[in-house]
């Protein structure tokens, strides 16, 4: 069965290391913007911008709790990315096995 390719915006969401760092922080649970600012070396407008991109890409969701907005990882969207990339795992493993065999052979040894 062929896995459907996730929406390209998901890849936009993880393309930036700051957004990946935010996702890593959100893995432990919901956080507000100020908690993310405190945990990162970014100012509040920069964190808010990255959160907006993550939200637009579907990788995080937000809920209001009083005056605060709490962000959390949308695991379903990450799962779509995982399922699609997992389809290539067998190809990668076969190629790495061939490379390992070549490097272990006399032809693969450097002199």
C-alpha positions in Angstrom: 0.0 0.0 0.0 1.3 3.4 -1.0 1.3 6.1 1.7 -0.2 9.4 0.7 2.3 12.2 0.7 1.6 14.7 3.4 0.7 18.2 2.6 3.8 20.2 1.6 3.2 22.8 4.3 4.2 20.2 6.9 7.7 20.3 5.4 7.7 24.1 5.5 6.9 23.7 9.2 9.9 21.6 10.0 12.3 23.3 7.6 13.6 25.8 10.1 15.7 24.7 13.1 13.8 27.2 15.4 10.5 25.6 14.5 12.0 22.1 15.1 13.2 23.3 18.5 9.7 24.6 19.4 8.3 21.2 18.4 10.9 19.5 20.6 9.8 21.7 23.5 6.1 21.0 22.9 6.7 17.3 23.0 6.6 17.4 26.8 3.2 19.1 26.8 1.3 22.3 26.2 3.2 25.6 26.6 2.4 29.3 26.2 4.4 31.7 24.2 6.2 33.1 27.3 7.3 29.6 28.4 8.7 29.0 24.9 10.5 32.4 25.0 12.0 31.6 28.3 13.3 28.2 27.0 14.7 29.6 23.8 17.2 32.3 22.8 14.5 34.2 20.8 12.4 37.2 21.5 8.6 37.0 21.8 7.8 38.3 18.3 10.2 35.7 16.8 8.6 32.8 18.7 5.1 34.0 17.8 6.1 34.1 14.1 7.4 30.6 14.3 4.3 29.4 16.1 2.1 31.0 13.4 4.0 29.1 10.7 3.7 25.8 12.7 0.0 26.4 13.2 -0.6 27.2 9.5 1.3 24.0 8.6 -0.9 22.0 10.9 2.0 20.9 13.1 0.7 22.6 16.3 -2.7 23.5 17.5 -3.7 26.2 20.0 -6.3 26.6 22.7 -7.2 29.5 24.8 -6.9 29.2 28.6 -8.1 32.5 30.0 -5.9 35.2 28.5 -3.2 32.8 27.5 -2.9 30.7 24.3 -1.5 27.2 24.9 0.3 25.4 22.0 0.7 21.7 21.6 2.0 19.3 18.9 -0.5 17.9 16.5 0.7 14.4 16.5 -1.6 13.3 13.7 0.2 15.5 11.2 3.6 14.3 12.4 2.4 10.8 11.9 1.6 11.6 8.3 5.1 12.7 7.7 6.5 9.6 9.5 4.3 7.2 7.5 5.3 8.8 4.2 9.1 8.8 4.9 8.9 5.3 6.4 8.1 4.0 2.9 11.7 4.8 1.9 13.2 3.0 4.9 13.7 -0.3 3.1 15.4 1.4 0.2 17.8 3.2 2.6 18.6 0.1 4.5 19.3 -1.9 1.3 21.7 0.8 0.1 23.4 1.1 3.4 23.8 -2.7 3.5 25.4 -2.6 0.1 27.7 0.2 1.1 28.7 -1.7 4.3 29.5 -4.8 2.2 31.5 -2.7 -0.3 33.5 -1.0 2.4 34.3 -4.4 4.1 35.4 -5.9 0.8 39.0 -5.7 -0.6 37.8 -3.2 -3.3 36.4 -0.9 -0.7 39.5 -0.7 1.4 41.7 2.4 1.1 45.4 2.0 0.5 
